[in-house]
Amino acid sequence: MSSREAAARSLRTQLLETLRPFLARLDKYALIDFPNYANVGDSAIYLGQLACLRELGAPPPRFICDFRTYDRAELGRRIGSSGTILLTGGGSFGDLWPTGQELREEIARAFPRNPIVQLPQTIHFETRNALQRARSALDGHDDFTLLVRDRRSLEIAGNEFRAHALLCPDVAFALGPLARPRRPLHPVVWLLRTDKESATAGESVGQGVQVDWLDEPPTRLRSLSYALTEAVRRPTLGRLARRLLRTVYTPLARQRLHRGLHVLAAGGAVVTDRLHGHVLSLLLDIPHVVLDNSYGKLSSFVDTWTSGIDGVHRAASIAEAREILGQLITAPIGLEHESERA
């Protein structure tokens, strides 16, 4: 067993033990904010959450929604005044990606007595006004648990919120070690952000292929999910559409994760500034180099959980990443030829 695989198994165990007090005794509960968009990392989180719930013996959730299909009245009917609300983990706790934060605050205000568990998030606020709005919503809640996935976020939580805060590994670790789905096509895949969290936009990477997994080809499942999302809002179709949409969420997340794993496995090595580029490369046992995003999310995460693991390297720049790659790719790798592709 490689050190990367051992680390992946250890982090999965830590994750389950941290979540056990919150998930093992669930009865009536909801899972809020399915990631119905292209970002593979959030689909990995969603599938990891389902894996944790199964592993810890929780029944299926009584209500699932994404931010477009949230319905306050329907949520209340499904879980009553005592059911638990689970908020999906990720990197949206703050004002950089406001849609998820607005939904989180709306639910905290609308359900002040239902237990709410925020599954592991990174906390980052650009403005004090946004932080104060979040504090107002969360501090007014009677039973809000805030799980965070790095020590810097834990410090922010302790300083800024009254909610019980706890350090927890990212939920994607529940997927455990993964088999590489293909042989490498390239010496290196550069999975680099093309959104507002990028710290390296416009820089040339040199050797290898550069991609971002926000580029999602249209699929039947995705089209069906969008059509059902629209139908949920129609009074005559809403209830049926919601039931059908729930059956689409998990296979759609699996499809997106499958795409992301193929992106990463196309490289003999990976360089990434996406947190789940790092997490999934670790689970796939692929040597990789971690660059930071715009506000230090990856460096704080690595410092908390994955620093020192063999095959996990850190670089402060594209140039430094290229230097590390020069040492990683000294031996030939089994590249798949075009004629070998299925």
C-alpha positions in Angstrom: 0.0 0.0 0.0 1.4 3.4 -1.0 1.6 6.3 1.5 -1.1 8.1 -0.5 -3.5 5.2 -0.2 -2.7 4.8 3.5 -3.4 8.5 4.0 -6.6 8.3 2.0 -7.8 5.4 4.2 -6.8 7.2 7.4 -8.6 10.4 6.4 -11.8 8.5 5.5 -11.7 6.9 9.0 -11.2 10.4 10.7 -14.1 11.7 8.6 -16.5 9.0 9.6 -15.6 9.2 13.3 -16.1 13.0 13.2 -19.5 12.8 11.5 -20.8 9.8 13.5 -22.3 11.9 16.4 -24.3 14.0 13.8 -25.3 11.4 11.2 -25.6 8.0 13.0 -28.8 8.8 14.8 -30.6 10.6 12.1 -34.3 9.9 11.4 -36.1 12.8 9.7 -33.6 14.9 7.9 -33.0 16.9 4.7 -29.9 17.3 2.5 -29.8 20.8 1.1 -28.0 22.3 -1.9 -27.2 19.5 -4.4 -24.5 20.9 -6.8 -26.3 20.9 -10.1 -23.5 22.5 -12.1 -20.3 21.3 -13.8 -17.7 21.6 -10.9 -16.6 18.0 -10.4 -15.3 18.7 -6.9 -18.8 19.5 -5.6 -20.2 16.3 -7.1 -17.4 14.4 -5.3 -18.5 16.0 -2.0 -22.2 15.2 -2.6 -21.4 11.5 -3.3 -19.1 11.5 -0.3 -22.0 12.7 1.8 -24.2 9.9 0.6 -21.5 7.4 1.3 -21.1 8.7 4.9 -24.9 8.5 5.5 -25.0 4.9 4.3 -21.9 3.9 6.2 -23.3 5.4 9.4 -26.7 3.8 9.0 -28.8 6.8 8.2 -32.1 6.3 6.3 -32.6 8.2 3.0 -33.2 11.9 3.4 -36.8 13.0 3.3 -36.0 16.2 1.3 -33.3 17.0 -1.2 -33.0 20.2 -3.2 -30.6 22.4 -5.1 -30.6 26.2 -4.7 -33.1 26.5 -7.5 -35.6 24.0 -6.1 -35.5 25.0 -2.5 -39.0 25.3 -1.1 -39.4 26.5 2.5 -42.9 25.2 3.0 -42.1 21.8 1.4 -39.0 21.4 3.6 -41.0 22.2 6.7 -43.7 19.6 5.8 -41.0 16.9 5.2 -39.0 17.2 8.4 -41.4 19.0 10.8 -40.2 21.0 13.7 -37.5 18.6 14.9 -35.9 17.1 11.8 -32.2 17.8 11.1 -31.1 19.9 8.2 -27.8 19.0 6.6 -26.2 21.7 4.5 -23.8 20.4 1.8 -20.1 21.0 2.3 -17.7 22.7 0.0 -16.0 26.1 -0.4 -19.1 28.4 -0.5 -19.2 29.6 3.1 -18.6 33.3 2.6 -19.3 36.0 0.0 -17.2 34.8 -2.9 -20.0 32.5 -4.1 -23.0 34.2 -2.7 -25.8 31.9 -3.9 -25.0 29.1 -1.5 -24.4 31.5 1.4 -27.7 33.2 0.8 -29.5 29.8 0.9 -27.6 28.9 4.1 -28.6 32.1 5.8 -32.3 31.8 4.6 -32.6 28.3 6.1 -31.0 29.3 9.4 -33.5 32.1 9.8 -36.5 30.1 8.6 -35.8 27.0 10.8 -34.5 28.4 14.1 -35.2 25.3 16.2 -34.4 22.5 13.8 -30.9 21.2 14.3 -28.7 22.3 11.4 -25.4 20.7 10.6 -23.2 22.5 8.1 -21.0 19.7 6.6 -17.3 20.6 6.1 -16.7 24.0 4.5 -13.9 26.4 3.9 -14.8 29.9 5.3 -13.7 33.0 3.5 -15.3 36.5 3.5 -14.1 39.4 1.4 -16.2 42.0 3.2 -17.1 42.7 6.9 -20.7 43.5 5.8 -21.2 39.9 4.4 -19.6 38.4 7.5 -21.9 40.4 9.8 -25.0 39.2 7.8 -23.8 35.6 8.2 -23.2 36.1 11.9 -26.6 37.6 12.4 -28.3 34.6 10.7 -26.2 31.9 12.4 -26.0 33.4 15.8 -29.8 33.7 15.9 -30.1 29.9 15.5 -30.6 27.6 18.5 -28.7 24.6 17.3 -26.2 25.2 14.5 -23.1 23.0 14.1 -20.4 24.4 11.8 -18.0 21.8 10.5 -14.9 23.2 8.8 -12.2 21.5 6.7 -9.1 23.5 7.6 -7.6 25.1 10.7 -7.8 28.7 9.4 -11.5 28.3 8.9 -11.8 26.8 12.4 -10.1 30.0 13.7 -12.5 32.2 11.8 -15.5 30.2 13.1 -14.3 30.4 16.7 -13.7 34.1 16.5 -16.8 35.2 14.5 -19.6 32.8 15.2 -21.4 31.4 18.3 -22.1 28.1 16.6 -20.3 25.0 17.8 -17.4 24.6 15.3 -15.4 21.4 14.7 -12.6 20.5 12.4 -13.5 17.7 9.9 -11.8 16.3 6.7 -13.4 17.0 3.4 -16.4 14.7 2.8 -15.0 13.5 -0.6 -12.5 11.4 1.4 -15.5 9.1 2.1 -15.1 7.8 -1.4 -11.9 6.1 -0.3 -9.0 5.0 -2.6 -10.1 4.9 -6.2 -8.9 2.9 -9.2 -7.4 4.8 -12.0 -10.0 4.6 -14.8 -7.5 4.9 -17.7 -3.8 4.8 -18.5 -2.1 8.2 -18.9 -2.3 10.1 -22.2 0.1 12.9 -21.2 3.1 13.2 -18.9 1.2 15.9 -16.9 -2.3 17.3 -16.7 -2.6 20.9 -15.4 -6.0 21.2 -13.9 -6.2 24.9 -13.3 -9.0 27.2 -12.4 -10.5 29.5 -15.0 -12.8 31.3 -12.5 -12.4 34.1 -9.9 -10.5 31.9 -7.5 -7.6 31.5 -10.0 -4.2 32.9 -8.9 -2.4 32.0 -12.1 -4.7 33.2 -14.8 -2.9 33.8 -18.2 0.3 32.1 -17.2 1.9 29.5 -19.6 2.3 26.0 -18.2 4.6 24.6 -20.8 4.8 20.8 -21.0 1.5 18.8 -20.8 -2.1 19.7 -21.3 -4.1 22.4 -19.5 -7.8 21.9 -18.6 -10.5 23.0 -16.2 -13.3 20.6 -15.4 -15.9 23.4 -15.6 -16.0 22.6 -19.3 -18.9 20.1 -19.3 -20.3 18.5 -22.5 -24.1 18.3 -22.7 -25.5 15.0 -21.6 -29.0 13.6 -21.4 -28.9 13.4 -17.6 -27.9 17.1 -17.4 -30.7 18.1 -19.8 -33.2 16.1 -17.9 -32.2 17.6 -14.6 -32.5 21.1 -16.0 -36.0 20.3 -17.5 -37.2 18.9 -14.2 -35.8 21.9 -12.3 -38.0 24.1 -14.4 -41.0 21.8 -13.9 -40.6 21.9 -10.1 -41.7 25.5 -10.2 -45.0 24.8 -12.0 -47.9 24.2 -9.7 -49.4 21.3 -11.7 -46.1 19.5 -12.2 -44.1 20.5 -9.2 -44.6 17.5 -6.9 -44.0 14.8 -9.6 -41.0 16.7 -11.0 -39.5 17.0 -7.5 -39.7 13.2 -7.1 -38.2 12.5 -10.5 -35.5 15.1 -10.0 -34.4 13.3 -6.8 -33.8 10.1 -8.8 -31.6 12.1 -11.2 -29.3 13.8 -8.7 -27.1 10.8 -7.8 -26.4 9.4 -11.3 -25.7 13.0 -12.5 -23.2 13.5 -9.7 -21.6 10.1 -10.6 -21.4 11.1 -14.2 -19.6 14.3 -13.3 -17.2 12.5 -11.0 -16.5 10.0 -13.7 -15.6 12.8 -16.1 -13.3 14.4 -13.5 -11.5 11.1 -12.7 -10.8 10.7 -16.4 -9.4 14.2 -16.6 -7.0 13.5 -13.8 -6.1 10.0 -14.9 -5.1 11.3 -18.3 -1.9 12.6 -16.7 1.1 10.6 -15.4 1.2 13.5 -12.9 -1.1 16.3 -12.1 -0.6 20.0 -11.2 -3.7 21.7 -9.8 -5.1 24.7 -7.9 -8.4 23.0 -7.4 -8.9 21.5 -3.9 -10.6 18.4 -5.3 -8.0 18.1 -8.0 -5.7 17.5 -5.0 -8.2 15.3 -3.1 -9.1 13.1 -6.0 -5.5 12.8 -7.2 -4.7 11.5 -3.7 -7.5 9.0 -3.9 -6.4 7.9 -7.3 -2.8 7.5 -6.1 -1.5 10.0 -8.7 1.6 12.0 -7.9 0.7 15.7 -8.0 1.7 19.3 -7.3 -0.6 21.6 -5.4 -0.8 25.3 -6.3 -2.8 27.7 -4.2 -6.0 29.5 -5.2 -6.6 33.2 -4.8 -7.1 33.3 -1.0 -5.0 30.4 0.4 -7.7 27.7 0.5 -5.4 24.9 -0.7 -2.4 25.8 1.5 -4.5 25.8 4.6 -6.1 22.5 3.7 -2.8 20.8 2.9 -1.3 22.2 6.2 -4.2 20.7 8.1 -4.5 17.3 6.5 -2.1 16.2 3.7 1.3 17.9 4.3 4.2 15.4 4.1 2.4 12.7 2.2 4.8 11.0 -0.3 3.9 12.1 -3.9 2.0 15.3 -2.7 4.1 18.3 -3.6 3.5 22.0 -3.1 4.5 24.9 -5.4 4.2 28.7 -5.0 4.1 29.3 -8.7 3.8 27.8 -12.1 7.6 28.0 -12.6 8.2 26.1 -9.3 5.6 23.5 -10.3 7.5 23.0 -13.6 10.8 22.4 -11.6 9.1 19.8 -9.4 7.7 18.1 -12.5 11.2 17.9 -13.9 12.0 15.6 -11.0 8.6 13.7 -11.1 8.8 12.8 -14.8 12.3 11.6 -15.0 11.2 8.0 -15.5 9.1 6.9 -18.5 5.4 6.4 -17.8 3.0 4.0 -19.6 1.3 6.5 -21.9 -1.7 5.3 -23.8 -1.4 5.7 -27.5 -4.3 7.2 -29.5 -4.9 3.7 -31.1 -5.4 2.2 -27.6 -8.3 4.4 -26.6 -11.6 2.7 -26.2 
